[in-house]
Each structure stands twice: as structure tokens, then as C-alpha cells.
Amino acid sequence: MRVLITGGAKELGRAFSEVLGAQGHHLVITGRDEKALDAAGTELRAQGADVETHVADLGDPHATPKLIESLGGVDVLVNNGALGGPVGPTWEVDENDWWRTFEVNLRGTASAMNAAIRTMTSGRIINVVSNAGVHRWPYVTAYSVSKAAVIKLGENLAVELKRRPIAVLSYDPGMVDTGLMRRGCAPHTDDPDLLRVSQWTRSQRDEGRFTPVEQSAGLLARIVSGEFDHRSGGLITQKDH
Ligand SMILES: NC(=O)c1ccc[n+]([C@@H]2O[C@H](COP(=O)([O-])OP(=O)(O)OC[C@H]3O[C@@H](n4cnc5c(N)ncnc54)[C@H](OP(=O)(O)O)[C@@H]3O)[C@@H](O)[C@H]2O)c1
């Protein structure tokens, strides 16, 4: 299958790329960082993966749709790329940073989904979301509310697509010691709001609430295979492992 993974060169997205590449899918991975994409492409190919890399900024609502159209469509779209957004009391953070998070996490994801659906006869869309989109995550409200919106968008699209063989699933990979969460555990700052969030993140890790990255990527691979299509519109979590 042709699988497009946004943000597939780094961190959790990279772990997703590795497991899906090993399964023989044709991978299309995107991001903003051309160097990281080139390096990931080389390393994944050395592991035997069939992969192409493209720079596509989710902050540009035309970039990923253009790519999807130029490919003639994809079988699976994994919307993994996202921003963590600003940290702090919502009324104090920079409103432009706050809104930028929605442009990437919500609009970028929605534009990619729309383009995939327009070009897809059958397949699935997997939106990588977070516990932060289900439960309150104060001090990171742009991230939390943008992920909540993506979950709700998926619920609605699944109904709009019920006569077509296209599933839309939200996937919470669990808290994983990569990317956002790893950075969250060790901020290089004296900022009391960042420190508050990082203290909580570290406590979650130290109490054993993190999910091993292999487990997180393994469940994503099962969703990509179609195992959860009957739950279109729903949220798949580590409880489904
Ligand atoms: N880590 C966790 O514990 C955890 C838990 C729950 C959910 N998640 C979700 O998992 C996904 C990956 O998280 P992560 O921890 O790996 O985060 P990360 O380290 O911050 O990686 C984010 C990825 O998104 C890409 N990205 C960011 N902005 C982009 C843009 N404007 N256009 C295109 N790509 C963009 C980045 O690539 P470039 O820098 O090349 O653009 C990078 O590959 C996110 O959706 C996150 O919400 C993570």
C-alpha cells in the first residue's frame, strides 16, 4: 500500500516509518526539515524500505494536498505531523503562537485529509491524536484543543464517508519517550510554566505510564492494515493493544 506519513522522518513519526517500511508498504514521508528527510530516506532505504521523501509544510494548506494530488492519491494517510504549541496560562501565551498551532494541527491535518479523500477510492485516514485531546491539559491548551478538534472532525467525516470504503480513525499512541514528551521531561528553561508541565510529564514517566515506542508503532501498523476499519470515527488507544 502507498502510505503517506506526515512528520515521518523524526521521533514518533520515524518509528512509524520504520515499522511500516519493514512491512513492505511504499512510504511517502513529509516534513519541513529537508536534511532530516534526506537522512531518514537514506537510513530507511538501507533497512530495505521503499520510501520517498518530500518537503511539505502543514502550515501551508496547499502543500500536502498538492503532493497527494501529484502522487495520484494514497491508500493510507497517517496525519502525524504536529506542533506542541505554546506553554503557559492561555491568556498569557502569544496568541499568534496559539493560533499557529491550530493552523498546523487542525487546518494542515484537515487539508491533507480532504485531498486524500478526494483522490481515494478506498483506504483509511489515521489521525495521530493524544490524551490531551480527550482530557484537559491545562497550560498547553492550543495542543489540547487542536487535538480535540481533530478527534471531533474524524467522528464527523466517518459519518459523511459511511457509504464509501474509507475509514477515518483517531489514534492515541500513548505517552512515549520520544519527541514532544521527551522534550517535555527535560526543558532547558527557568520558565515556571514549562517547569510545571515538565514536572507532571516526568511524574507520568517515573510512575510507568509511558508506552514503549515499539508498542506504539506496532498498534499503528495494525490500524494501517485495516484491522480497526469497523470502528471508523472512533479513537483507538493503547487499551486496544
Ligand atoms: N510523543 C508522545 O508521547 C506523543 C503522545 C501522544 C501523541 N503524540 C502525537 O504524535 C505525533 C508526533 O509526536 P512527536 O512526539 O514525535 O513530536 P515531535 O518530535 O515534535 O515531531 C513532530 C513531527 O511533526 C513534524 N512537523 C511539525 N510541524 C510541521 C509542519 N508545519 N509541517 C510538516 N511537518 C511538521 C516534524 O517534522 P519537521 O520538523 O521536519 O517539520 C516532526 O516530524 C504528534 O501528532 C503528537 O501530537 C505524541
The ligand as an ORCA input file, in Angstrom:
! r2SCAN-3c Opt
* xyz 0 1
  N       5.471     11.804     21.980
  C       4.363     11.467     22.585
  O       4.384     10.946     23.705
  C       3.010     11.677     21.932
  C       1.859     11.319     22.665
  C       0.598     11.479     22.055
  C       0.512     11.960     20.766
  N       1.648     12.288     20.099
  C       1.493     12.774     18.721
  O       2.413     12.093     17.887
  C       2.831     12.944     16.832
  C       4.347     13.029     16.786
  O       4.797     13.500     18.045
  P       6.357     13.592     18.423
  O       6.435     13.430     19.885
  O       7.166     12.739     17.547
  O       6.586     15.166     18.102
  P       7.851     15.935     17.515
  O       9.119     15.317     17.980
  O       7.624     17.369     17.834
  O       7.711     15.699     15.957
  C       6.759     16.390     15.238
  C       6.821     15.945     13.791
  O       5.899     16.767     13.079
  C       6.561     17.395     12.019
  N       6.014     18.738     11.861
  C       5.882     19.701     12.799
  N       5.397     20.819     12.251
  C       5.211     20.545     10.932
  C       4.744     21.300      9.839
  N       4.375     22.584      9.963
  N       4.686     20.707      8.625
  C       5.077     19.420      8.468
  N       5.527     18.662      9.471
  C       5.596     19.219     10.695
  C       8.047     17.434     12.399
  O       8.872     17.407     11.246
  P       9.660     18.716     10.715
  O      10.375     19.301     11.879
  O      10.545     18.187      9.624
  O       8.625     19.627     10.144
  C       8.189     16.126     13.164
  O       8.455     15.071     12.280
  C       2.145     14.289     17.069
  O       0.950     14.337     16.338
  C       1.820     14.239     18.552
  O       0.723     15.062     18.870
  C       2.894     12.168     20.641
*
